[in-house]
Amino acid sequence: MALQLRSRRLALLLVMAIATHWTLPALSAEGRRKRAEYNDADVQRDIEYRKVDGHSLRLDIYSPKSITFPLPAVLWIQGHRWSRGNKSQTPGVNLVSQGYILVCLDYRLSGEAPFPAQIEDCKAAVRWLRAHAATYHIDPDHIGAWGHSAGGHLAALLGTSGGVAELAGAGGNPSFSDRVQAVCSMAGPSDLVQLYQIVSTSRSDLGHAAKSSLEQFLGGPFEGNKSKAIAASPTTYITKDDSPFLLIHGENDKSIPVSQSQILAEKLKAAGVDVTLEIEKGRGHGVGGPEYGPVITRFFDKYLKTSKAP
Protein backbone atom coordinates (compact mmCIF):
# COMPACT_ATOMS: atom_id res chain seq x y z
CA MET A 1 0.00 0.00 0.00
CA ALA A 2 2.80 2.39 0.94
CA LEU A 3 4.59 1.47 -2.28
CA GLN A 4 1.46 2.22 -4.33
CA LEU A 5 1.01 5.57 -2.56
CA ARG A 6 4.63 6.52 -3.22
CA SER A 7 4.26 5.53 -6.90
CA ARG A 8 1.17 7.73 -7.23
CA ARG A 9 3.03 10.68 -5.69
CA LEU A 10 5.95 10.21 -8.06
CA ALA A 11 3.57 10.03 -10.99
CA LEU A 12 1.87 13.25 -9.85
CA LEU A 13 5.22 15.02 -9.52
CA LEU A 14 6.19 13.83 -12.99
CA VAL A 15 2.95 15.20 -14.48
CA MET A 16 3.50 18.53 -12.72
CA ALA A 17 7.08 18.70 -14.00
CA ILE A 18 5.97 18.01 -17.57
CA ALA A 19 3.21 20.62 -17.31
CA THR A 20 5.69 23.17 -15.97
CA HIS A 21 8.18 22.34 -18.69
CA TRP A 22 5.63 22.94 -21.49
CA THR A 23 3.73 25.83 -19.92
CA LEU A 24 6.43 28.18 -18.66
CA PRO A 25 8.40 28.47 -21.91
CA ALA A 26 5.18 29.32 -23.77
CA LEU A 27 4.31 32.03 -21.29
CA SER A 28 7.84 33.37 -21.39
CA ALA A 29 7.74 33.47 -25.19
CA GLU A 30 4.49 35.42 -25.08
CA GLY A 31 5.97 37.77 -22.52
CA ARG A 32 9.05 38.29 -24.67
CA ARG A 33 6.87 39.00 -27.70
CA LYS A 34 4.88 41.66 -25.85
CA ARG A 35 8.01 43.24 -24.39
CA ALA A 36 9.55 43.36 -27.87
CA GLU A 37 6.44 45.08 -29.23
CA TYR A 38 6.33 47.63 -26.41
CA ASN A 39 10.06 48.30 -26.58
CA ASP A 40 9.41 49.96 -29.94
CA ALA A 41 6.51 52.04 -28.63
CA ASP A 42 5.74 54.75 -26.15
CA VAL A 43 2.55 53.79 -24.34
CA GLN A 44 0.29 56.33 -22.66
CA ARG A 45 -2.54 54.65 -20.80
CA ASP A 46 -5.90 55.55 -19.31
CA ILE A 47 -6.36 58.93 -20.96
CA GLU A 48 -9.91 60.18 -20.47
CA TYR A 49 -11.56 61.02 -23.79
CA ARG A 50 -15.14 61.35 -22.62
CA LYS A 51 -17.18 61.56 -19.45
CA VAL A 52 -20.82 60.56 -19.69
CA ASP A 53 -23.30 60.02 -16.85
CA GLY A 54 -20.42 60.14 -14.39
CA HIS A 55 -18.60 57.38 -16.29
CA SER A 56 -15.00 58.14 -17.28
CA LEU A 57 -14.17 56.59 -20.67
CA ARG A 58 -10.48 56.09 -21.36
CA LEU A 59 -8.11 55.13 -24.13
CA ASP A 60 -4.49 54.02 -24.56
CA ILE A 61 -2.12 55.47 -27.17
CA TYR A 62 0.79 53.49 -28.63
CA SER A 63 3.20 55.59 -30.68
CA PRO A 64 6.75 55.32 -32.08
CA LYS A 65 9.45 56.53 -29.73
CA SER A 66 10.71 59.10 -32.21
CA ILE A 67 8.19 61.16 -34.21
CA THR A 68 9.37 63.91 -36.57
CA PHE A 69 6.04 64.61 -38.29
CA PRO A 70 2.35 63.85 -37.64
CA LEU A 71 1.48 60.19 -38.16
CA PRO A 72 -1.77 58.50 -39.22
CA ALA A 73 -3.73 56.90 -36.40
CA VAL A 74 -5.69 53.66 -36.30
CA LEU A 75 -8.43 53.21 -33.71
CA TRP A 76 -8.71 49.58 -32.54
CA ILE A 77 -12.19 48.68 -31.27
CA GLN A 78 -12.47 45.45 -29.26
CA GLY A 79 -15.50 43.22 -29.75
CA HIS A 80 -16.79 40.40 -27.48
CA ARG A 81 -20.48 40.84 -28.37
CA TRP A 82 -20.51 44.49 -27.21
CA SER A 83 -20.82 43.11 -23.66
CA ARG A 84 -17.33 42.49 -22.26
CA GLY A 85 -13.61 43.00 -22.86
CA ASN A 86 -11.45 46.08 -22.59
CA LYS A 87 -8.88 48.20 -24.40
CA SER A 88 -5.94 46.04 -23.33
CA GLN A 89 -7.02 43.35 -25.81
CA THR A 90 -5.34 44.56 -28.98
CA PRO A 91 -3.58 42.63 -31.75
CA GLY A 92 -2.32 45.69 -33.56
CA VAL A 93 0.73 46.96 -31.67
CA ASN A 94 2.93 45.94 -34.61
CA LEU A 95 1.35 48.81 -36.58
CA VAL A 96 3.47 51.19 -34.51
CA SER A 97 6.65 49.88 -36.14
CA GLN A 98 5.02 50.54 -39.51
CA GLY A 99 4.63 54.26 -38.84
CA TYR A 100 1.22 54.43 -37.16
CA ILE A 101 -0.17 55.64 -33.88
CA LEU A 102 -2.44 52.94 -32.46
CA VAL A 103 -5.32 53.98 -30.22
CA CYS A 104 -7.32 51.48 -28.15
CA LEU A 105 -10.46 52.57 -26.37
CA ASP A 106 -12.97 51.40 -23.81
CA TYR A 107 -16.58 52.10 -24.68
CA ARG A 108 -19.76 51.59 -22.68
CA LEU A 109 -20.69 47.91 -22.81
CA SER A 110 -24.20 46.74 -23.56
CA GLY A 111 -24.75 45.72 -19.93
CA GLU A 112 -24.17 49.35 -18.92
CA ALA A 113 -26.05 51.07 -21.75
CA PRO A 114 -27.70 49.86 -24.97
CA PHE A 115 -27.20 51.21 -28.48
CA PRO A 116 -26.42 53.97 -29.49
CA ALA A 117 -24.07 54.39 -26.50
CA GLN A 118 -21.29 52.33 -28.11
CA ILE A 119 -21.12 54.22 -31.40
CA GLU A 120 -21.51 57.55 -29.60
CA ASP A 121 -18.39 56.70 -27.58
CA CYS A 122 -16.43 55.64 -30.68
CA LYS A 123 -17.36 58.86 -32.47
CA ALA A 124 -16.41 60.88 -29.39
CA ALA A 125 -13.01 59.16 -29.44
CA VAL A 126 -12.45 60.11 -33.09
CA ARG A 127 -13.36 63.73 -32.36
CA TRP A 128 -11.08 63.71 -29.29
CA LEU A 129 -8.17 62.48 -31.39
CA ARG A 130 -8.64 65.35 -33.81
CA ALA A 131 -9.01 67.88 -31.01
CA HIS A 132 -5.74 66.66 -29.44
CA ALA A 133 -3.90 65.77 -32.63
CA ALA A 134 -1.07 68.24 -32.07
CA THR A 135 -0.41 66.96 -28.54
CA TYR A 136 -0.09 63.32 -29.64
CA HIS A 137 1.50 63.93 -33.09
CA ILE A 138 -1.52 62.60 -34.98
CA ASP A 139 -2.35 63.49 -38.57
CA PRO A 140 -6.01 64.55 -38.09
CA ASP A 141 -6.84 64.01 -41.76
CA HIS A 142 -5.85 60.34 -41.72
CA ILE A 143 -7.58 58.27 -39.04
CA GLY A 144 -8.61 54.66 -39.56
CA ALA A 145 -10.85 52.26 -37.65
CA TRP A 146 -10.28 48.53 -37.14
CA GLY A 147 -12.13 45.88 -35.16
CA HIS A 148 -13.23 42.27 -34.90
CA SER A 149 -16.79 40.97 -34.45
CA ALA A 150 -18.75 43.60 -32.46
CA GLY A 151 -15.68 45.82 -32.80
CA GLY A 152 -15.78 45.27 -36.56
CA HIS A 153 -19.42 46.32 -36.53
CA LEU A 154 -18.59 49.57 -34.71
CA ALA A 155 -15.65 50.24 -37.05
CA ALA A 156 -17.93 49.72 -40.06
CA LEU A 157 -20.59 51.96 -38.53
CA LEU A 158 -17.96 54.68 -38.09
CA GLY A 159 -17.10 54.25 -41.76
CA THR A 160 -20.63 54.67 -43.11
CA SER A 161 -22.23 57.07 -40.60
CA GLY A 162 -19.76 59.95 -40.62
CA GLY A 163 -21.60 63.16 -39.81
CA VAL A 164 -24.88 61.43 -38.87
CA ALA A 165 -26.15 63.60 -36.03
CA GLU A 166 -28.42 60.92 -34.55
CA LEU A 167 -25.39 58.80 -33.66
CA ALA A 168 -23.01 61.57 -32.61
CA GLY A 169 -24.00 61.87 -28.96
CA ALA A 170 -23.90 65.01 -26.85
CA GLY A 171 -20.75 67.01 -26.08
CA GLY A 172 -17.24 65.76 -26.67
CA ASN A 173 -15.54 68.22 -29.06
CA PRO A 174 -18.59 68.65 -31.33
CA SER A 175 -16.79 71.09 -33.64
CA PHE A 176 -14.52 68.27 -34.90
CA SER A 177 -15.43 65.64 -37.49
CA ASP A 178 -16.18 62.04 -36.49
CA ARG A 179 -15.37 60.68 -39.96
CA VAL A 180 -12.67 58.07 -40.50
CA GLN A 181 -10.65 57.61 -43.68
CA ALA A 182 -10.29 53.80 -43.79
CA VAL A 183 -12.03 50.84 -42.15
CA CYS A 184 -10.96 47.23 -41.58
CA SER A 185 -13.84 45.11 -40.29
CA MET A 186 -13.17 41.48 -39.40
CA ALA A 187 -16.17 39.16 -38.96
CA GLY A 188 -18.40 42.13 -38.19
CA PRO A 189 -22.21 42.39 -38.42
CA SER A 190 -23.53 44.85 -41.00
CA ASP A 191 -27.30 44.29 -41.36
CA LEU A 192 -28.69 43.62 -37.89
CA VAL A 193 -32.21 42.88 -39.11
CA GLN A 194 -31.00 40.10 -41.38
CA LEU A 195 -28.59 38.89 -38.72
CA TYR A 196 -31.40 38.57 -36.17
CA GLN A 197 -33.53 36.63 -38.65
CA ILE A 198 -30.70 34.12 -39.09
CA VAL A 199 -29.64 33.67 -35.46
CA SER A 200 -33.19 33.58 -34.10
CA THR A 201 -33.89 30.43 -36.10
CA SER A 202 -30.55 28.81 -35.31
CA ARG A 203 -30.49 25.69 -33.16
CA SER A 204 -26.82 26.02 -32.27
CA ASP A 205 -25.44 27.39 -29.00
CA LEU A 206 -23.53 30.03 -30.97
CA GLY A 207 -26.75 31.15 -32.63
CA HIS A 208 -28.56 31.42 -29.29
CA ALA A 209 -25.63 33.41 -27.85
CA ALA A 210 -25.63 35.78 -30.83
CA LYS A 211 -29.41 36.32 -30.48
CA SER A 212 -29.08 37.09 -26.76
CA SER A 213 -26.14 39.44 -27.31
CA LEU A 214 -27.97 41.28 -30.08
CA GLU A 215 -31.06 41.83 -27.94
CA GLN A 216 -28.97 43.08 -25.03
CA PHE A 217 -27.16 45.44 -27.40
CA LEU A 218 -30.48 46.81 -28.70
CA GLY A 219 -31.91 47.13 -25.19
CA GLY A 220 -34.63 44.49 -25.30
CA PRO A 221 -36.55 42.00 -27.46
CA PHE A 222 -36.07 42.50 -31.17
CA GLU A 223 -39.79 42.88 -31.89
CA GLY A 224 -39.86 46.17 -30.01
CA ASN A 225 -36.46 47.36 -31.22
CA LYS A 226 -36.43 46.75 -34.97
CA SER A 227 -36.04 50.47 -35.67
CA LYS A 228 -32.92 50.48 -33.45
CA ALA A 229 -31.56 47.49 -35.34
CA ILE A 230 -31.93 49.42 -38.58
CA ALA A 231 -30.29 52.50 -37.02
CA ALA A 232 -27.42 50.32 -35.76
CA SER A 233 -26.73 48.73 -39.16
CA PRO A 234 -23.76 50.05 -41.16
CA THR A 235 -25.67 49.22 -44.37
CA THR A 236 -28.30 51.85 -43.46
CA TYR A 237 -26.01 54.84 -44.03
CA ILE A 238 -23.95 53.90 -47.11
CA THR A 239 -23.17 56.78 -49.47
CA LYS A 240 -20.63 57.21 -52.23
CA ASP A 241 -18.35 59.35 -50.05
CA ASP A 242 -17.84 56.64 -47.41
CA SER A 243 -14.31 55.63 -46.47
CA PRO A 244 -12.64 52.63 -48.20
CA PHE A 245 -13.25 49.24 -46.59
CA LEU A 246 -11.31 46.03 -46.07
CA LEU A 247 -13.63 43.21 -44.99
CA ILE A 248 -12.24 39.90 -43.68
CA HIS A 249 -14.58 37.03 -42.81
CA GLY A 250 -14.40 33.26 -42.28
CA GLU A 251 -16.56 31.26 -44.70
CA ASN A 252 -17.69 28.93 -41.88
CA ASP A 253 -18.46 31.59 -39.26
CA LYS A 254 -21.30 30.27 -37.08
CA SER A 255 -21.59 33.38 -34.91
CA ILE A 256 -21.72 36.10 -37.57
CA PRO A 257 -22.49 34.54 -40.98
CA VAL A 258 -20.17 35.46 -43.85
CA SER A 259 -23.25 36.84 -45.63
CA GLN A 260 -22.98 39.87 -43.33
CA SER A 261 -19.71 40.95 -44.95
CA GLN A 262 -20.92 39.93 -48.41
CA ILE A 263 -24.01 42.15 -48.08
CA LEU A 264 -21.92 45.09 -46.89
CA ALA A 265 -19.40 44.61 -49.72
CA GLU A 266 -22.15 44.48 -52.34
CA LYS A 267 -23.84 47.64 -51.10
CA LEU A 268 -20.58 49.56 -50.76
CA LYS A 269 -19.54 48.55 -54.27
CA ALA A 270 -22.94 49.53 -55.67
CA ALA A 271 -22.53 52.98 -54.09
CA GLY A 272 -19.08 53.41 -55.67
CA VAL A 273 -17.07 52.89 -52.46
CA ASP A 274 -13.68 51.19 -52.70
CA VAL A 275 -14.09 47.83 -50.93
CA THR A 276 -12.06 44.63 -50.69
CA LEU A 277 -13.63 41.42 -49.37
CA GLU A 278 -11.35 38.63 -48.16
CA ILE A 279 -13.15 35.35 -47.33
CA GLU A 280 -10.98 32.88 -45.43
CA LYS A 281 -11.62 29.34 -46.58
CA GLY A 282 -12.36 26.85 -43.83
CA ARG A 283 -12.23 29.45 -41.05
CA GLY A 284 -14.86 30.34 -38.49
CA HIS A 285 -15.38 33.39 -36.31
CA GLY A 286 -11.77 33.50 -35.11
CA VAL A 287 -10.70 34.99 -38.39
CA GLY A 288 -7.37 36.66 -39.09
CA GLY A 289 -3.96 35.83 -37.71
CA PRO A 290 -0.36 36.79 -38.48
CA GLU A 291 -0.78 36.02 -42.17
CA TYR A 292 -3.25 38.90 -42.47
CA GLY A 293 -0.94 41.44 -40.84
CA PRO A 294 0.68 42.48 -44.15
CA VAL A 295 -2.75 42.64 -45.87
CA ILE A 296 -4.12 45.00 -43.22
CA THR A 297 -0.96 47.11 -43.15
CA ARG A 298 -0.98 47.50 -46.95
CA PHE A 299 -4.61 48.55 -46.83
CA PHE A 300 -4.01 51.25 -44.24
CA ASP A 301 -0.82 52.32 -46.05
CA LYS A 302 -2.80 52.90 -49.23
CA TYR A 303 -5.38 55.16 -47.65
CA LEU A 304 -3.75 56.68 -44.58
CA LYS A 305 -0.12 57.32 -45.53
CA THR A 306 0.55 60.73 -47.08
CA SER A 307 3.26 62.39 -49.12
CA LYS A 308 4.59 63.91 -45.89
CA ALA A 309 5.87 60.50 -44.84
CA PRO A 310 9.41 59.63 -45.94
C-alpha positions as CSV (number, residue, x, y, z in Angstrom):
1,M,0.0,0.0,0.0
2,A,2.8,2.4,0.9
3,L,4.6,1.5,-2.3
4,Q,1.5,2.2,-4.3
5,L,1.0,5.6,-2.6
6,R,4.6,6.5,-3.2
7,S,4.3,5.5,-6.9
8,R,1.2,7.7,-7.2
9,R,3.0,10.7,-5.7
10,L,6.0,10.2,-8.1
11,A,3.6,10.0,-11.0
12,L,1.9,13.3,-9.8
13,L,5.2,15.0,-9.5
14,L,6.2,13.8,-13.0
15,V,2.9,15.2,-14.5
16,M,3.5,18.5,-12.7
17,A,7.1,18.7,-14.0
18,I,6.0,18.0,-17.6
19,A,3.2,20.6,-17.3
20,T,5.7,23.2,-16.0
21,H,8.2,22.3,-18.7
22,W,5.6,22.9,-21.5
23,T,3.7,25.8,-19.9
24,L,6.4,28.2,-18.7
25,P,8.4,28.5,-21.9
26,A,5.2,29.3,-23.8
27,L,4.3,32.0,-21.3
28,S,7.8,33.4,-21.4
29,A,7.7,33.5,-25.2
30,E,4.5,35.4,-25.1
31,G,6.0,37.8,-22.5
32,R,9.1,38.3,-24.7
33,R,6.9,39.0,-27.7
34,K,4.9,41.7,-25.8
35,R,8.0,43.2,-24.4
36,A,9.6,43.4,-27.9
37,E,6.4,45.1,-29.2
38,Y,6.3,47.6,-26.4
39,N,10.1,48.3,-26.6
40,D,9.4,50.0,-29.9
41,A,6.5,52.0,-28.6
42,D,5.7,54.8,-26.2
43,V,2.5,53.8,-24.3
44,Q,0.3,56.3,-22.7
45,R,-2.5,54.7,-20.8
46,D,-5.9,55.5,-19.3
47,I,-6.4,58.9,-21.0
48,E,-9.9,60.2,-20.5
49,Y,-11.6,61.0,-23.8
50,R,-15.1,61.4,-22.6
51,K,-17.2,61.6,-19.4
52,V,-20.8,60.6,-19.7
53,D,-23.3,60.0,-16.9
54,G,-20.4,60.1,-14.4
55,H,-18.6,57.4,-16.3
56,S,-15.0,58.1,-17.3
57,L,-14.2,56.6,-20.7
58,R,-10.5,56.1,-21.4
59,L,-8.1,55.1,-24.1
60,D,-4.5,54.0,-24.6
61,I,-2.1,55.5,-27.2
62,Y,0.8,53.5,-28.6
63,S,3.2,55.6,-30.7
64,P,6.7,55.3,-32.1
65,K,9.5,56.5,-29.7
66,S,10.7,59.1,-32.2
67,I,8.2,61.2,-34.2
68,T,9.4,63.9,-36.6
69,F,6.0,64.6,-38.3
70,P,2.3,63.8,-37.6
71,L,1.5,60.2,-38.2
72,P,-1.8,58.5,-39.2
73,A,-3.7,56.9,-36.4
74,V,-5.7,53.7,-36.3
75,L,-8.4,53.2,-33.7
76,W,-8.7,49.6,-32.5
77,I,-12.2,48.7,-31.3
78,Q,-12.5,45.5,-29.3
79,G,-15.5,43.2,-29.7
80,H,-16.8,40.4,-27.5
81,R,-20.5,40.8,-28.4
82,W,-20.5,44.5,-27.2
83,S,-20.8,43.1,-23.7
84,R,-17.3,42.5,-22.3
85,G,-13.6,43.0,-22.9
86,N,-11.4,46.1,-22.6
87,K,-8.9,48.2,-24.4
88,S,-5.9,46.0,-23.3
89,Q,-7.0,43.3,-25.8
90,T,-5.3,44.6,-29.0
91,P,-3.6,42.6,-31.8
92,G,-2.3,45.7,-33.6
93,V,0.7,47.0,-31.7
94,N,2.9,45.9,-34.6
95,L,1.4,48.8,-36.6
96,V,3.5,51.2,-34.5
97,S,6.6,49.9,-36.1
98,Q,5.0,50.5,-39.5
99,G,4.6,54.3,-38.8
100,Y,1.2,54.4,-37.2
101,I,-0.2,55.6,-33.9
102,L,-2.4,52.9,-32.5
103,V,-5.3,54.0,-30.2
104,C,-7.3,51.5,-28.2
105,L,-10.5,52.6,-26.4
106,D,-13.0,51.4,-23.8
107,Y,-16.6,52.1,-24.7
108,R,-19.8,51.6,-22.7
109,L,-20.7,47.9,-22.8
110,S,-24.2,46.7,-23.6
111,G,-24.8,45.7,-19.9
112,E,-24.2,49.4,-18.9
113,A,-26.1,51.1,-21.8
114,P,-27.7,49.9,-25.0
115,F,-27.2,51.2,-28.5
116,P,-26.4,54.0,-29.5
117,A,-24.1,54.4,-26.5
118,Q,-21.3,52.3,-28.1
119,I,-21.1,54.2,-31.4
120,E,-21.5,57.6,-29.6
121,D,-18.4,56.7,-27.6
122,C,-16.4,55.6,-30.7
123,K,-17.4,58.9,-32.5
124,A,-16.4,60.9,-29.4
125,A,-13.0,59.2,-29.4
126,V,-12.4,60.1,-33.1
127,R,-13.4,63.7,-32.4
128,W,-11.1,63.7,-29.3
129,L,-8.2,62.5,-31.4
130,R,-8.6,65.4,-33.8
131,A,-9.0,67.9,-31.0
132,H,-5.7,66.7,-29.4
133,A,-3.9,65.8,-32.6
134,A,-1.1,68.2,-32.1
135,T,-0.4,67.0,-28.5
136,Y,-0.1,63.3,-29.6
137,H,1.5,63.9,-33.1
138,I,-1.5,62.6,-35.0
139,D,-2.4,63.5,-38.6
140,P,-6.0,64.6,-38.1
141,D,-6.8,64.0,-41.8
142,H,-5.8,60.3,-41.7
143,I,-7.6,58.3,-39.0
144,G,-8.6,54.7,-39.6
145,A,-10.8,52.3,-37.6
146,W,-10.3,48.5,-37.1
147,G,-12.1,45.9,-35.2
148,H,-13.2,42.3,-34.9
149,S,-16.8,41.0,-34.5
150,A,-18.8,43.6,-32.5
151,G,-15.7,45.8,-32.8
152,G,-15.8,45.3,-36.6
153,H,-19.4,46.3,-36.5
154,L,-18.6,49.6,-34.7
155,A,-15.7,50.2,-37.1
156,A,-17.9,49.7,-40.1
157,L,-20.6,52.0,-38.5
158,L,-18.0,54.7,-38.1
159,G,-17.1,54.2,-41.8
160,T,-20.6,54.7,-43.1
161,S,-22.2,57.1,-40.6
162,G,-19.8,59.9,-40.6
163,G,-21.6,63.2,-39.8
164,V,-24.9,61.4,-38.9
165,A,-26.2,63.6,-36.0
166,E,-28.4,60.9,-34.5
167,L,-25.4,58.8,-33.7
168,A,-23.0,61.6,-32.6
169,G,-24.0,61.9,-29.0
170,A,-23.9,65.0,-26.8
171,G,-20.8,67.0,-26.1
172,G,-17.2,65.8,-26.7
173,N,-15.5,68.2,-29.1
174,P,-18.6,68.6,-31.3
175,S,-16.8,71.1,-33.6
176,F,-14.5,68.3,-34.9
177,S,-15.4,65.6,-37.5
178,D,-16.2,62.0,-36.5
179,R,-15.4,60.7,-40.0
180,V,-12.7,58.1,-40.5
181,Q,-10.7,57.6,-43.7
182,A,-10.3,53.8,-43.8
183,V,-12.0,50.8,-42.1
184,C,-11.0,47.2,-41.6
185,S,-13.8,45.1,-40.3
186,M,-13.2,41.5,-39.4
187,A,-16.2,39.2,-39.0
188,G,-18.4,42.1,-38.2
189,P,-22.2,42.4,-38.4
190,S,-23.5,44.8,-41.0
191,D,-27.3,44.3,-41.4
192,L,-28.7,43.6,-37.9
193,V,-32.2,42.9,-39.1
194,Q,-31.0,40.1,-41.4
195,L,-28.6,38.9,-38.7
196,Y,-31.4,38.6,-36.2
197,Q,-33.5,36.6,-38.6
198,I,-30.7,34.1,-39.1
199,V,-29.6,33.7,-35.5
200,S,-33.2,33.6,-34.1
201,T,-33.9,30.4,-36.1
202,S,-30.5,28.8,-35.3
203,R,-30.5,25.7,-33.2
204,S,-26.8,26.0,-32.3
205,D,-25.4,27.4,-29.0
206,L,-23.5,30.0,-31.0
207,G,-26.8,31.2,-32.6
208,H,-28.6,31.4,-29.3
209,A,-25.6,33.4,-27.8
210,A,-25.6,35.8,-30.8
211,K,-29.4,36.3,-30.5
212,S,-29.1,37.1,-26.8
213,S,-26.1,39.4,-27.3
214,L,-28.0,41.3,-30.1
215,E,-31.1,41.8,-27.9
216,Q,-29.0,43.1,-25.0
217,F,-27.2,45.4,-27.4
218,L,-30.5,46.8,-28.7
219,G,-31.9,47.1,-25.2
220,G,-34.6,44.5,-25.3
221,P,-36.5,42.0,-27.5
222,F,-36.1,42.5,-31.2
223,E,-39.8,42.9,-31.9
224,G,-39.9,46.2,-30.0
225,N,-36.5,47.4,-31.2
226,K,-36.4,46.7,-35.0
227,S,-36.0,50.5,-35.7
228,K,-32.9,50.5,-33.5
229,A,-31.6,47.5,-35.3
230,I,-31.9,49.4,-38.6
231,A,-30.3,52.5,-37.0
232,A,-27.4,50.3,-35.8
233,S,-26.7,48.7,-39.2
234,P,-23.8,50.0,-41.2
235,T,-25.7,49.2,-44.4
236,T,-28.3,51.8,-43.5
237,Y,-26.0,54.8,-44.0
238,I,-24.0,53.9,-47.1
239,T,-23.2,56.8,-49.5
240,K,-20.6,57.2,-52.2
241,D,-18.3,59.4,-50.0
242,D,-17.8,56.6,-47.4
243,S,-14.3,55.6,-46.5
244,P,-12.6,52.6,-48.2
245,F,-13.3,49.2,-46.6
246,L,-11.3,46.0,-46.1
247,L,-13.6,43.2,-45.0
248,I,-12.2,39.9,-43.7
249,H,-14.6,37.0,-42.8
250,G,-14.4,33.3,-42.3
251,E,-16.6,31.3,-44.7
252,N,-17.7,28.9,-41.9
253,D,-18.5,31.6,-39.3
254,K,-21.3,30.3,-37.1
255,S,-21.6,33.4,-34.9
256,I,-21.7,36.1,-37.6
257,P,-22.5,34.5,-41.0
258,V,-20.2,35.5,-43.8
259,S,-23.2,36.8,-45.6
260,Q,-23.0,39.9,-43.3
261,S,-19.7,41.0,-45.0
262,Q,-20.9,39.9,-48.4
263,I,-24.0,42.2,-48.1
264,L,-21.9,45.1,-46.9
265,A,-19.4,44.6,-49.7
266,E,-22.1,44.5,-52.3
267,K,-23.8,47.6,-51.1
268,L,-20.6,49.6,-50.8
269,K,-19.5,48.6,-54.3
270,A,-22.9,49.5,-55.7
271,A,-22.5,53.0,-54.1
272,G,-19.1,53.4,-55.7
273,V,-17.1,52.9,-52.5
274,D,-13.7,51.2,-52.7
275,V,-14.1,47.8,-50.9
276,T,-12.1,44.6,-50.7
277,L,-13.6,41.4,-49.4
278,E,-11.3,38.6,-48.2
279,I,-13.1,35.3,-47.3
280,E,-11.0,32.9,-45.4
281,K,-11.6,29.3,-46.6
282,G,-12.4,26.9,-43.8
283,R,-12.2,29.4,-41.1
284,G,-14.9,30.3,-38.5
285,H,-15.4,33.4,-36.3
286,G,-11.8,33.5,-35.1
287,V,-10.7,35.0,-38.4
288,G,-7.4,36.7,-39.1
289,G,-4.0,35.8,-37.7
290,P,-0.4,36.8,-38.5
291,E,-0.8,36.0,-42.2
292,Y,-3.2,38.9,-42.5
293,G,-0.9,41.4,-40.8
294,P,0.7,42.5,-44.2
295,V,-2.8,42.6,-45.9
296,I,-4.1,45.0,-43.2
297,T,-1.0,47.1,-43.2
298,R,-1.0,47.5,-47.0
299,F,-4.6,48.5,-46.8
300,F,-4.0,51.2,-44.2
301,D,-0.8,52.3,-46.0
302,K,-2.8,52.9,-49.2
303,Y,-5.4,55.2,-47.6
304,L,-3.7,56.7,-44.6
305,K,-0.1,57.3,-45.5
306,T,0.6,60.7,-47.1
307,S,3.3,62.4,-49.1
308,K,4.6,63.9,-45.9
309,A,5.9,60.5,-44.8
310,P,9.4,59.6,-45.9
